[in-house]
Amino acid sequence: MGREARCGATWGAHSGEVTIHLDSAELTARGAFRARASLASLRDVRADGDTLRFRSDGADVALVLGPAATRWAAALTKPPPSLAAKLGITNSTRVLVEGSVDDNTLAAALAAGTRARTAADADLVVARTDDAGTLARIVHYRRALLDRRIPLWVVYTKGKNAPLGETAVRALLREQGLTDLKVAAVSPALTALLFGRTVRR
């Protein structure tokens, strides 16, 4: 989503000039005060002239955004994209799945496309793993696809105590000449990074 603006604000008992930042999951305010609200918590979102108004966790919020208030209200009330859309999966996408799909949300997103009959048919590779050795083997076995710039989503457990983790995933695939292009939240337990070939090795 990625919007940001400097504005006068009232947030519950707080008021002053802040920088408002909107991402895919939450709205944050920093400046005269700090506050944050998950998008799921927002209620009664509306543009009132030049002011964006909503309620979050019992607090009334007013952000004086000028003519942009209407656009911000539209962004906040727009339904979020489905996981399939975030992963770039449509009903014509042929997906090559590596690993065991152990998450219902991920399974539903993959079901929006079709399974590739062979690796050569794949439009997209989705690897579900929490093991560095397994991920390295997937990259090795699918090198021809990656060299054709077929994108690779790596889906792994999120959190500080995750067995693989974001840092290890990035380091391992960057060593293979792949670049991380995008991140997507999959479910409360899983997250994903998109990689593509930008440097031939």
Buried (B, 14 or more C-beta within 10 A) or exposed (E): BEBEBEBBBBBBEBEEEBEBBBEEEBBBBEBEBEBEBEBEBBEEBEBEEBBBBBBBEEBEBBBBBEEBBBEBBEBBEEEEEEBBEBBBBEEEBBBBBBBEBEBEBBEEBBBBBBEBEEBEEBBBBBBBBBEBEBBBBBBEEBBEBBEEEBBBBBBBBBEEEBEBBBEBBBEBBEEBBBEBEBEBBBBEBBBBBBBBBEEEE
